[in-house]
Amino acid sequence: MPTETILDIRPVHPMHRHPMIFDLFESLEPGQGFILINDHNPKPLFYQFQAELPGQFTWEYLEQGPAEWRVRIGRSPA
């Protein structure tokens, strides 16, 4: 089984974060995913996914702060 990609965006400048995340998401095959690590709740990102890719993604909180947030984001199976 392939290792799941981990994307830690904490050191990335905020203006580059969402484009980086969406680029990684676009590279996924159906059923694949990655773990996002952030320093705050990425709820605005969730809303952006809902608006731009409704029904095409999965979102699962693995850790909910206070210092670190981990979310598994996946491409919905075909």
PDB file with one MODEL, atoms N, CA, C and O in Angstrom:
MODEL        1
ATOM      1  N   MET A   1       0.852  -1.185   0.000  1.00  0.00           N
ATOM      2  CA  MET A   1       0.000   0.000   0.000  1.00  0.00           C
ATOM      3  C   MET A   1       0.893   1.241   0.000  1.00  0.00           C
ATOM      4  O   MET A   1       1.851   1.300   0.770  1.00  0.00           O
ATOM      5  N   PRO A   2       0.597   2.247  -0.857  1.00  0.00           N
ATOM      6  CA  PRO A   2       1.434   3.431  -0.930  1.00  0.00           C
ATOM      7  C   PRO A   2       1.346   4.260   0.363  1.00  0.00           C
ATOM      8  O   PRO A   2       0.330   4.253   1.057  1.00  0.00           O
ATOM      9  N   THR A   3       2.432   4.964   0.660  1.00  0.00           N
ATOM     10  CA  THR A   3       2.463   5.841   1.813  1.00  0.00           C
ATOM     11  C   THR A   3       1.657   7.098   1.509  1.00  0.00           C
ATOM     12  O   THR A   3       1.728   7.646   0.409  1.00  0.00           O
ATOM     13  N   GLU A   4       0.898   7.541   2.490  1.00  0.00           N
ATOM     14  CA  GLU A   4       0.084   8.740   2.304  1.00  0.00           C
ATOM     15  C   GLU A   4       0.978   9.981   2.384  1.00  0.00           C
ATOM     16  O   GLU A   4       1.823  10.084   3.273  1.00  0.00           O
ATOM     17  N   THR A   5       0.794  10.900   1.471  1.00  0.00           N
ATOM     18  CA  THR A   5       1.549  12.141   1.443  1.00  0.00           C
ATOM     19  C   THR A   5       1.134  13.017   2.618  1.00  0.00           C
ATOM     20  O   THR A   5      -0.047  13.104   2.954  1.00  0.00           O
ATOM     21  N   ILE A   6       2.105  13.658   3.232  1.00  0.00           N
ATOM     22  CA  ILE A   6       1.838  14.615   4.298  1.00  0.00           C
ATOM     23  C   ILE A   6       2.288  15.985   3.800  1.00  0.00           C
ATOM     24  O   ILE A   6       3.431  16.164   3.379  1.00  0.00           O
ATOM     25  N   LEU A   7       1.370  16.945   3.856  1.00  0.00           N
ATOM     26  CA  LEU A   7       1.663  18.305   3.429  1.00  0.00           C
ATOM     27  C   LEU A   7       1.574  19.224   4.643  1.00  0.00           C
ATOM     28  O   LEU A   7       0.481  19.534   5.118  1.00  0.00           O
ATOM     29  N   ASP A   8       2.731  19.657   5.140  1.00  0.00           N
ATOM     30  CA  ASP A   8       2.793  20.568   6.278  1.00  0.00           C
ATOM     31  C   ASP A   8       2.924  21.978   5.720  1.00  0.00           C
ATOM     32  O   ASP A   8       3.979  22.360   5.214  1.00  0.00           O
ATOM     33  N   ILE A   9       1.842  22.750   5.817  1.00  0.00           N
ATOM     34  CA  ILE A   9       1.871  24.088   5.224  1.00  0.00           C
ATOM     35  C   ILE A   9       2.222  25.184   6.223  1.00  0.00           C
ATOM     36  O   ILE A   9       2.206  26.365   5.874  1.00  0.00           O
ATOM     37  N   ARG A  10       2.531  24.816   7.432  1.00  0.00           N
ATOM     38  CA  ARG A  10       2.846  25.831   8.444  1.00  0.00           C
ATOM     39  C   ARG A  10       3.989  26.755   8.031  1.00  0.00           C
ATOM     40  O   ARG A  10       3.898  27.957   8.282  1.00  0.00           O
ATOM     41  N   PRO A  11       5.067  26.255   7.407  1.00  0.00           N
ATOM     42  CA  PRO A  11       6.144  27.180   7.039  1.00  0.00           C
ATOM     43  C   PRO A  11       5.902  27.930   5.714  1.00  0.00           C
ATOM     44  O   PRO A  11       6.708  28.777   5.330  1.00  0.00           O
ATOM     45  N   VAL A  12       4.813  27.627   5.031  1.00  0.00           N
ATOM     46  CA  VAL A  12       4.536  28.224   3.717  1.00  0.00           C
ATOM     47  C   VAL A  12       3.823  29.571   3.898  1.00  0.00           C
ATOM     48  O   VAL A  12       2.934  29.698   4.740  1.00  0.00           O
ATOM     49  N   HIS A  13       4.214  30.563   3.112  1.00  0.00           N
ATOM     50  CA  HIS A  13       3.565  31.880   3.163  1.00  0.00           C
ATOM     51  C   HIS A  13       2.069  31.705   2.879  1.00  0.00           C
ATOM     52  O   HIS A  13       1.702  30.976   1.957  1.00  0.00           O
ATOM     53  N   PRO A  14       1.206  32.359   3.653  1.00  0.00           N
ATOM     54  CA  PRO A  14      -0.241  32.161   3.495  1.00  0.00           C
ATOM     55  C   PRO A  14      -0.771  32.321   2.070  1.00  0.00           C
ATOM     56  O   PRO A  14      -1.687  31.597   1.681  1.00  0.00           O
ATOM     57  N   MET A  15      -0.231  33.234   1.293  1.00  0.00           N
ATOM     58  CA  MET A  15      -0.767  33.432  -0.061  1.00  0.00           C
ATOM     59  C   MET A  15      -0.486  32.245  -0.992  1.00  0.00           C
ATOM     60  O   MET A  15      -1.110  32.124  -2.046  1.00  0.00           O
ATOM     61  N   HIS A  16       0.446  31.376  -0.608  1.00  0.00           N
ATOM     62  CA  HIS A  16       0.796  30.222  -1.442  1.00  0.00           C
ATOM     63  C   HIS A  16       0.138  28.918  -0.980  1.00  0.00           C
ATOM     64  O   HIS A  16       0.215  27.903  -1.671  1.00  0.00           O
ATOM     65  N   ARG A  17      -0.501  28.948   0.176  1.00  0.00           N
ATOM     66  CA  ARG A  17      -1.016  27.720   0.767  1.00  0.00           C
ATOM     67  C   ARG A  17      -2.128  27.070  -0.049  1.00  0.00           C
ATOM     68  O   ARG A  17      -2.013  25.901  -0.419  1.00  0.00           O
ATOM     69  N   HIS A  18      -3.197  27.800  -0.335  1.00  0.00           N
ATOM     70  CA  HIS A  18      -4.328  27.187  -1.031  1.00  0.00           C
ATOM     71  C   HIS A  18      -3.945  26.702  -2.424  1.00  0.00           C
ATOM     72  O   HIS A  18      -4.322  25.591  -2.796  1.00  0.00           O
ATOM     73  N   PRO A  19      -3.207  27.494  -3.214  1.00  0.00           N
ATOM     74  CA  PRO A  19      -2.783  26.969  -4.518  1.00  0.00           C
ATOM     75  C   PRO A  19      -1.975  25.679  -4.397  1.00  0.00           C
ATOM     76  O   PRO A  19      -2.152  24.764  -5.202  1.00  0.00           O
ATOM     77  N   MET A  20      -1.097  25.593  -3.409  1.00  0.00           N
ATOM     78  CA  MET A  20      -0.283  24.389  -3.207  1.00  0.00           C
ATOM     79  C   MET A  20      -1.181  23.190  -2.879  1.00  0.00           C
ATOM     80  O   MET A  20      -0.982  22.093  -3.400  1.00  0.00           O
ATOM     81  N   ILE A  21      -2.158  23.415  -2.017  1.00  0.00           N
ATOM     82  CA  ILE A  21      -3.075  22.346  -1.613  1.00  0.00           C
ATOM     83  C   ILE A  21      -3.901  21.870  -2.802  1.00  0.00           C
ATOM     84  O   ILE A  21      -4.046  20.666  -3.011  1.00  0.00           O
ATOM     85  N   PHE A  22      -4.439  22.796  -3.577  1.00  0.00           N
ATOM     86  CA  PHE A  22      -5.267  22.408  -4.723  1.00  0.00           C
ATOM     87  C   PHE A  22      -4.435  21.741  -5.817  1.00  0.00           C
ATOM     88  O   PHE A  22      -4.934  20.849  -6.504  1.00  0.00           O
ATOM     89  N   ASP A  23      -3.191  22.150  -5.993  1.00  0.00           N
ATOM     90  CA  ASP A  23      -2.314  21.472  -6.955  1.00  0.00           C
ATOM     91  C   ASP A  23      -2.104  20.013  -6.547  1.00  0.00           C
ATOM     92  O   ASP A  23      -2.166  19.115  -7.386  1.00  0.00           O
ATOM     93  N   LEU A  24      -1.857  19.784  -5.261  1.00  0.00           N
ATOM     94  CA  LEU A  24      -1.681  18.418  -4.788  1.00  0.00           C
ATOM     95  C   LEU A  24      -2.972  17.627  -4.955  1.00  0.00           C
ATOM     96  O   LEU A  24      -2.939  16.473  -5.383  1.00  0.00           O
ATOM     97  N   PHE A  25      -4.099  18.229  -4.624  1.00  0.00           N
ATOM     98  CA  PHE A  25      -5.381  17.546  -4.759  1.00  0.00           C
ATOM     99  C   PHE A  25      -5.626  17.142  -6.215  1.00  0.00           C
ATOM    100  O   PHE A  25      -6.076  16.028  -6.484  1.00  0.00           O
ATOM    101  N   GLU A  26      -5.336  18.031  -7.138  1.00  0.00           N
ATOM    102  CA  GLU A  26      -5.559  17.752  -8.561  1.00  0.00           C
ATOM    103  C   GLU A  26      -4.699  16.600  -9.062  1.00  0.00           C
ATOM    104  O   GLU A  26      -5.044  15.960 -10.055  1.00  0.00           O
ATOM    105  N   SER A  27      -3.583  16.326  -8.389  1.00  0.00           N
ATOM    106  CA  SER A  27      -2.702  15.238  -8.819  1.00  0.00           C
ATOM    107  C   SER A  27      -3.169  13.871  -8.303  1.00  0.00           C
ATOM    108  O   SER A  27      -2.614  12.843  -8.693  1.00  0.00           O
ATOM    109  N   LEU A  28      -4.172  13.853  -7.440  1.00  0.00           N
ATOM    110  CA  LEU A  28      -4.641  12.599  -6.845  1.00  0.00           C
ATOM    111  C   LEU A  28      -5.516  11.801  -7.806  1.00  0.00           C
ATOM    112  O   LEU A  28      -6.251  12.362  -8.618  1.00  0.00           O
ATOM    113  N   GLU A  29      -5.418  10.503  -7.697  1.00  0.00           N
ATOM    114  CA  GLU A  29      -6.338   9.602  -8.382  1.00  0.00           C
ATOM    115  C   GLU A  29      -7.556   9.414  -7.476  1.00  0.00           C
ATOM    116  O   GLU A  29      -7.457   9.624  -6.267  1.00  0.00           O
ATOM    117  N   PRO A  30      -8.709   9.021  -8.042  1.00  0.00           N
ATOM    118  CA  PRO A  30      -9.873   8.749  -7.197  1.00  0.00           C
ATOM    119  C   PRO A  30      -9.523   7.747  -6.090  1.00  0.00           C
ATOM    120  O   PRO A  30      -8.888   6.722  -6.339  1.00  0.00           O
ATOM    121  N   GLY A  31      -9.943   8.063  -4.882  1.00  0.00           N
ATOM    122  CA  GLY A  31      -9.672   7.209  -3.730  1.00  0.00           C
ATOM    123  C   GLY A  31      -8.379   7.534  -2.996  1.00  0.00           C
ATOM    124  O   GLY A  31      -8.170   7.050  -1.884  1.00  0.00           O
ATOM    125  N   GLN A  32      -7.501   8.348  -3.596  1.00  0.00           N
ATOM    126  CA  GLN A  32      -6.258   8.745  -2.939  1.00  0.00           C
ATOM    127  C   GLN A  32      -6.488   9.985  -2.086  1.00  0.00           C
ATOM    128  O   GLN A  32      -7.472  10.705  -2.255  1.00  0.00           O
ATOM    129  N   GLY A  33      -5.550  10.219  -1.159  1.00  0.00           N
ATOM    130  CA  GLY A  33      -5.655  11.396  -0.310  1.00  0.00           C
ATOM    131  C   GLY A  33      -4.306  11.799   0.244  1.00  0.00           C
ATOM    132  O   GLY A  33      -3.284  11.178  -0.046  1.00  0.00           O
ATOM    133  N   PHE A  34      -4.322  12.847   1.045  1.00  0.00           N
ATOM    134  CA  PHE A  34      -3.125  13.323   1.721  1.00  0.00           C
ATOM    135  C   PHE A  34      -3.529  13.897   3.067  1.00  0.00           C
ATOM    136  O   PHE A  34      -4.700  14.185   3.313  1.00  0.00           O
ATOM    137  N   ILE A  35      -2.544  14.057   3.928  1.00  0.00           N
ATOM    138  CA  ILE A  35      -2.786  14.639   5.242  1.00  0.00           C
ATOM    139  C   ILE A  35      -2.229  16.056   5.242  1.00  0.00           C
ATOM    140  O   ILE A  35      -1.053  16.277   4.951  1.00  0.00           O
ATOM    141  N   LEU A  36      -3.080  16.994   5.570  1.00  0.00           N
ATOM    142  CA  LEU A  36      -2.707  18.399   5.665  1.00  0.00           C
ATOM    143  C   LEU A  36      -2.416  18.724   7.127  1.00  0.00           C
ATOM    144  O   LEU A  36      -3.198  18.374   8.011  1.00  0.00           O
ATOM    145  N   ILE A  37      -1.292  19.393   7.381  1.00  0.00           N
ATOM    146  CA  ILE A  37      -0.957  19.870   8.717  1.00  0.00           C
ATOM    147  C   ILE A  37      -0.952  21.393   8.674  1.00  0.00           C
ATOM    148  O   ILE A  37      -0.318  22.008   7.816  1.00  0.00           O
ATOM    149  N   ASN A  38      -1.674  21.984   9.620  1.00  0.00           N
ATOM    150  CA  ASN A  38      -1.791  23.437   9.667  1.00  0.00           C
ATOM    151  C   ASN A  38      -1.731  23.902  11.113  1.00  0.00           C
ATOM    152  O   ASN A  38      -1.868  23.097  12.035  1.00  0.00           O
ATOM    153  N   ASP A  39      -1.524  25.211  11.314  1.00  0.00           N
ATOM    154  CA  ASP A  39      -1.450  25.769  12.659  1.00  0.00           C
ATOM    155  C   ASP A  39      -2.780  26.348  13.135  1.00  0.00           C
ATOM    156  O   ASP A  39      -2.860  26.898  14.234  1.00  0.00           O
ATOM    157  N   HIS A  40      -3.812  26.229  12.322  1.00  0.00           N
ATOM    158  CA  HIS A  40      -5.149  26.684  12.705  1.00  0.00           C
ATOM    159  C   HIS A  40      -6.178  25.822  11.964  1.00  0.00           C
ATOM    160  O   HIS A  40      -5.837  25.074  11.048  1.00  0.00           O
ATOM    161  N   ASN A  41      -7.421  25.942  12.373  1.00  0.00           N
ATOM    162  CA  ASN A  41      -8.494  25.186  11.725  1.00  0.00           C
ATOM    163  C   ASN A  41      -8.611  25.632  10.266  1.00  0.00           C
ATOM    164  O   ASN A  41      -8.849  26.811  10.007  1.00  0.00           O
ATOM    165  N   PRO A  42      -8.450  24.721   9.318  1.00  0.00           N
ATOM    166  CA  PRO A  42      -8.515  25.105   7.906  1.00  0.00           C
ATOM    167  C   PRO A  42      -9.947  25.161   7.364  1.00  0.00           C
ATOM    168  O   PRO A  42     -10.189  24.791   6.216  1.00  0.00           O
ATOM    169  N   LYS A  43     -10.880  25.614   8.174  1.00  0.00           N
ATOM    170  CA  LYS A  43     -12.287  25.682   7.783  1.00  0.00           C
ATOM    171  C   LYS A  43     -12.506  26.505   6.504  1.00  0.00           C
ATOM    172  O   LYS A  43     -13.305  26.091   5.665  1.00  0.00           O
ATOM    173  N   PRO A  44     -11.826  27.665   6.315  1.00  0.00           N
ATOM    174  CA  PRO A  44     -12.000  28.397   5.053  1.00  0.00           C
ATOM    175  C   PRO A  44     -11.618  27.549   3.825  1.00  0.00           C
ATOM    176  O   PRO A  44     -12.234  27.665   2.765  1.00  0.00           O
ATOM    177  N   LEU A  45     -10.603  26.703   3.985  1.00  0.00           N
ATOM    178  CA  LEU A  45     -10.207  25.795   2.906  1.00  0.00           C
ATOM    179  C   LEU A  45     -11.325  24.803   2.616  1.00  0.00           C
ATOM    180  O   LEU A  45     -11.615  24.510   1.456  1.00  0.00           O
ATOM    181  N   PHE A  46     -11.951  24.288   3.664  1.00  0.00           N
ATOM    182  CA  PHE A  46     -13.083  23.371   3.499  1.00  0.00           C
ATOM    183  C   PHE A  46     -14.188  24.045   2.681  1.00  0.00           C
ATOM    184  O   PHE A  46     -14.739  23.441   1.761  1.00  0.00           O
ATOM    185  N   TYR A  47     -14.508  25.291   3.016  1.00  0.00           N
ATOM    186  CA  TYR A  47     -15.549  26.020   2.274  1.00  0.00           C
ATOM    187  C   TYR A  47     -15.155  26.239   0.819  1.00  0.00           C
ATOM    188  O   TYR A  47     -16.010  26.198  -0.066  1.00  0.00           O
ATOM    189  N   GLN A  48     -13.881  26.470   0.564  1.00  0.00           N
ATOM    190  CA  GLN A  48     -13.413  26.630  -0.811  1.00  0.00           C
ATOM    191  C   GLN A  48     -13.563  25.315  -1.574  1.00  0.00           C
ATOM    192  O   GLN A  48     -14.004  25.315  -2.724  1.00  0.00           O
ATOM    193  N   PHE A  49     -13.202  24.200  -0.947  1.00  0.00           N
ATOM    194  CA  PHE A  49     -13.409  22.897  -1.580  1.00  0.00           C
ATOM    195  C   PHE A  49     -14.892  22.678  -1.884  1.00  0.00           C
ATOM    196  O   PHE A  49     -15.241  22.219  -2.972  1.00  0.00           O
ATOM    197  N   GLN A  50     -15.764  23.004  -0.929  1.00  0.00           N
ATOM    198  CA  GLN A  50     -17.206  22.833  -1.142  1.00  0.00           C
ATOM    199  C   GLN A  50     -17.695  23.655  -2.323  1.00  0.00           C
ATOM    200  O   GLN A  50     -18.511  23.183  -3.115  1.00  0.00           O
ATOM    201  N   ALA A  51     -17.203  24.875  -2.445  1.00  0.00           N
ATOM    202  CA  ALA A  51     -17.643  25.764  -3.514  1.00  0.00           C
ATOM    203  C   ALA A  51     -17.106  25.347  -4.880  1.00  0.00           C
ATOM    204  O   ALA A  51     -17.822  25.424  -5.878  1.00  0.00           O
ATOM    205  N   GLU A  52     -15.852  24.908  -4.929  1.00  0.00           N
ATOM    206  CA  GLU A  52     -15.198  24.626  -6.200  1.00  0.00           C
ATOM    207  C   GLU A  52     -15.280  23.166  -6.632  1.00  0.00           C
ATOM    208  O   GLU A  52     -15.248  22.872  -7.827  1.00  0.00           O
ATOM    209  N   LEU A  53     -15.385  22.249  -5.671  1.00  0.00           N
ATOM    210  CA  LEU A  53     -15.341  20.815  -5.988  1.00  0.00           C
ATOM    211  C   LEU A  53     -16.423  20.045  -5.230  1.00  0.00           C
ATOM    212  O   LEU A  53     -16.117  19.056  -4.564  1.00  0.00           O
ATOM    213  N   PRO A  54     -17.671  20.478  -5.319  1.00  0.00           N
ATOM    214  CA  PRO A  54     -18.718  19.803  -4.538  1.00  0.00           C
ATOM    215  C   PRO A  54     -18.828  18.318  -4.906  1.00  0.00           C
ATOM    216  O   PRO A  54     -18.894  17.953  -6.080  1.00  0.00           O
ATOM    217  N   GLY A  55     -18.844  17.477  -3.871  1.00  0.00           N
ATOM    218  CA  GLY A  55     -18.980  16.041  -4.072  1.00  0.00           C
ATOM    219  C   GLY A  55     -17.750  15.328  -4.588  1.00  0.00           C
ATOM    220  O   GLY A  55     -17.791  14.119  -4.819  1.00  0.00           O
ATOM    221  N   GLN A  56     -16.655  16.050  -4.774  1.00  0.00           N
ATOM    222  CA  GLN A  56     -15.454  15.450  -5.352  1.00  0.00           C
ATOM    223  C   GLN A  56     -14.352  15.193  -4.337  1.00  0.00           C
ATOM    224  O   GLN A  56     -13.284  14.700  -4.698  1.00  0.00           O
ATOM    225  N   PHE A  57     -14.600  15.525  -3.060  1.00  0.00           N
ATOM    226  CA  PHE A  57     -13.550  15.401  -2.059  1.00  0.00           C
ATOM    227  C   PHE A  57     -14.102  14.819  -0.766  1.00  0.00           C
ATOM    228  O   PHE A  57     -15.307  14.837  -0.512  1.00  0.00           O
ATOM    229  N   THR A  58     -13.176  14.300   0.048  1.00  0.00           N
ATOM    230  CA  THR A  58     -13.509  13.865   1.395  1.00  0.00           C
ATOM    231  C   THR A  58     -12.672  14.689   2.362  1.00  0.00           C
ATOM    232  O   THR A  58     -11.597  15.174   2.011  1.00  0.00           O
ATOM    233  N   TRP A  59     -13.172  14.842   3.574  1.00  0.00           N
ATOM    234  CA  TRP A  59     -12.528  15.693   4.578  1.00  0.00           C
ATOM    235  C   TRP A  59     -12.703  15.027   5.924  1.00  0.00           C
ATOM    236  O   TRP A  59     -13.829  14.817   6.373  1.00  0.00           O
ATOM    237  N   GLU A  60     -11.594  14.692   6.575  1.00  0.00           N
ATOM    238  CA  GLU A  60     -11.660  14.018   7.868  1.00  0.00           C
ATOM    239  C   GLU A  60     -10.644  14.637   8.827  1.00  0.00           C
ATOM    240  O   GLU A  60      -9.438  14.584   8.585  1.00  0.00           O
ATOM    241  N   TYR A  61     -11.138  15.220   9.909  1.00  0.00           N
ATOM    242  CA  TYR A  61     -10.238  15.760  10.928  1.00  0.00           C
ATOM    243  C   TYR A  61      -9.572  14.604  11.659  1.00  0.00           C
ATOM    244  O   TYR A  61     -10.248  13.678  12.107  1.00  0.00           O
ATOM    245  N   LEU A  62      -8.244  14.655  11.783  1.00  0.00           N
ATOM    246  CA  LEU A  62      -7.479  13.673  12.536  1.00  0.00           C
ATOM    247  C   LEU A  62      -7.011  14.262  13.862  1.00  0.00           C
ATOM    248  O   LEU A  62      -6.870  13.542  14.851  1.00  0.00           O
ATOM    249  N   GLU A  63      -6.770  15.570  13.883  1.00  0.00           N
ATOM    250  CA  GLU A  63      -6.359  16.285  15.089  1.00  0.00           C
ATOM    251  C   GLU A  63      -6.908  17.707  14.987  1.00  0.00           C
ATOM    252  O   GLU A  63      -6.798  18.348  13.941  1.00  0.00           O
ATOM    253  N   GLN A  64      -7.500  18.195  16.080  1.00  0.00           N
ATOM    254  CA  GLN A  64      -8.153  19.503  16.043  1.00  0.00           C
ATOM    255  C   GLN A  64      -7.576  20.448  17.092  1.00  0.00           C
ATOM    256  O   GLN A  64      -8.253  20.824  18.049  1.00  0.00           O
ATOM    257  N   GLY A  65      -6.315  20.823  16.895  1.00  0.00           N
ATOM    258  CA  GLY A  65      -5.667  21.837  17.699  1.00  0.00           C
ATOM    259  C   GLY A  65      -5.434  21.439  19.140  1.00  0.00           C
ATOM    260  O   GLY A  65      -5.596  20.275  19.508  1.00  0.00           O
ATOM    261  N   PRO A  66      -5.060  22.389  19.939  1.00  0.00           N
ATOM    262  CA  PRO A  66      -5.033  23.818  19.615  1.00  0.00           C
ATOM    263  C   PRO A  66      -3.795  24.264  18.836  1.00  0.00           C
ATOM    264  O   PRO A  66      -3.864  25.260  18.115  1.00  0.00           O
ATOM    265  N   ALA A  67      -2.682  23.572  18.955  1.00  0.00           N
ATOM    266  CA  ALA A  67      -1.456  24.024  18.282  1.00  0.00           C
ATOM    267  C   ALA A  67      -1.316  23.471  16.868  1.00  0.00           C
ATOM    268  O   ALA A  67      -0.697  24.107  16.014  1.00  0.00           O
ATOM    269  N   GLU A  68      -1.880  22.302  16.614  1.00  0.00           N
ATOM    270  CA  GLU A  68      -1.706  21.650  15.317  1.00  0.00           C
ATOM    271  C   GLU A  68      -3.032  21.034  14.874  1.00  0.00           C
ATOM    272  O   GLU A  68      -3.742  20.402  15.657  1.00  0.00           O
ATOM    273  N   TRP A  69      -3.335  21.235  13.622  1.00  0.00           N
ATOM    274  CA  TRP A  69      -4.538  20.661  13.014  1.00  0.00           C
ATOM    275  C   TRP A  69      -4.104  19.718  11.909  1.00  0.00           C
ATOM    276  O   TRP A  69      -3.258  20.066  11.085  1.00  0.00           O
ATOM    277  N   ARG A  70      -4.679  18.526  11.890  1.00  0.00           N
ATOM    278  CA  ARG A  70      -4.394  17.535  10.840  1.00  0.00           C
ATOM    279  C   ARG A  70      -5.715  17.128  10.208  1.00  0.00           C
ATOM    280  O   ARG A  70      -6.675  16.777  10.895  1.00  0.00           O
ATOM    281  N   VAL A  71      -5.740  17.185   8.879  1.00  0.00           N
ATOM    282  CA  VAL A  71      -6.953  16.833   8.140  1.00  0.00           C
ATOM    283  C   VAL A  71      -6.555  15.908   6.993  1.00  0.00           C
ATOM    284  O   VAL A  71      -5.612  16.193   6.254  1.00  0.00           O
ATOM    285  N   ARG A  72      -7.273  14.812   6.852  1.00  0.00           N
ATOM    286  CA  ARG A  72      -7.084  13.945   5.684  1.00  0.00           C
ATOM    287  C   ARG A  72      -8.048  14.441   4.617  1.00  0.00           C
ATOM    288  O   ARG A  72      -9.263  14.458   4.813  1.00  0.00           O
ATOM    289  N   ILE A  73      -7.481  14.844   3.485  1.00  0.00           N
ATOM    290  CA  ILE A  73      -8.265  15.330   2.345  1.00  0.00           C
ATOM    291  C   ILE A  73      -8.082  14.303   1.231  1.00  0.00           C
ATOM    292  O   ILE A  73      -6.957  13.928   0.901  1.00  0.00           O
ATOM    293  N   GLY A  74      -9.174  13.861   0.667  1.00  0.00           N
ATOM    294  CA  GLY A  74      -9.091  12.855  -0.375  1.00  0.00           C
ATOM    295  C   GLY A  74      -9.942  13.195  -1.579  1.00  0.00           C
ATOM    296  O   GLY A  74     -10.861  14.011  -1.513  1.00  0.00           O
ATOM    297  N   ARG A  75      -9.607  12.544  -2.686  1.00  0.00           N
ATOM    298  CA  ARG A  75     -10.438  12.641  -3.892  1.00  0.00           C
ATOM    299  C   ARG A  75     -11.457  11.522  -3.794  1.00  0.00           C
ATOM    300  O   ARG A  75     -11.102  10.360  -3.595  1.00  0.00           O
ATOM    301  N   SER A  76     -12.713  11.878  -3.934  1.00  0.00           N
ATOM    302  CA  SER A  76     -13.777  10.887  -3.821  1.00  0.00           C
ATOM    303  C   SER A  76     -13.580   9.770  -4.839  1.00  0.00           C
ATOM    304  O   SER A  76     -13.146  10.016  -5.964  1.00  0.00           O
ATOM    305  N   PRO A  77     -13.902   8.537  -4.439  1.00  0.00           N
ATOM    306  CA  PRO A  77     -13.803   7.421  -5.397  1.00  0.00           C
ATOM    307  C   PRO A  77     -14.700   7.655  -6.605  1.00  0.00           C
ATOM    308  O   PRO A  77     -15.739   8.309  -6.506  1.00  0.00           O
ATOM    309  N   ALA A  78     -14.296   7.127  -7.717  1.00  0.00           N
ATOM    310  CA  ALA A  78     -15.060   7.310  -8.971  1.00  0.00           C
ATOM    311  C   ALA A  78     -16.421   6.659  -8.895  1.00  0.00           C
ATOM    312  O   ALA A  78     -17.188   6.717  -9.855  1.00  0.00           O
TER     313      ALA A  78
ENDMDL
END
